[in-house]
């Protein structure tokens, strides 16, 4: 798994690839949460090359979406494949 987080002018891009499990979700959370605790307007998760997302990854996405709603910020999910889209919908993640 590889990820990249870009923060530019109150917009955050999170590019995820490969398998997102407990270890990866924890690492992403440690880098991402300090950024979203600052003022931001929007955050985009790029999921086009994610091959697997477990409950820890889903929990991370849900937590970020909740924080964004509390901050009146927007979260978007780009390039979501059909299988992952179904899992996100079942978890209550708004696409």
CORQUIBEL-V984788 format. One record per run of one state. SS is the DSSP state (H for helix, E for strand, - for the rest). FROM is the first residue (numbers start at 1). TO is the last residue. If there is no record, write none. Layout:
[[SS FROM TO] [SS FROM TO]]
//
This chain:
[[- 1 1] [E 2 8] [- 9 10] [E 11 20] [- 21 21] [H 22 36] [- 37 41] [E 42 53] [- 54 54] [H 55 70] [- 71 73] [E 74 78] [- 79 81] [H 82 91] [- 92 95]]
//
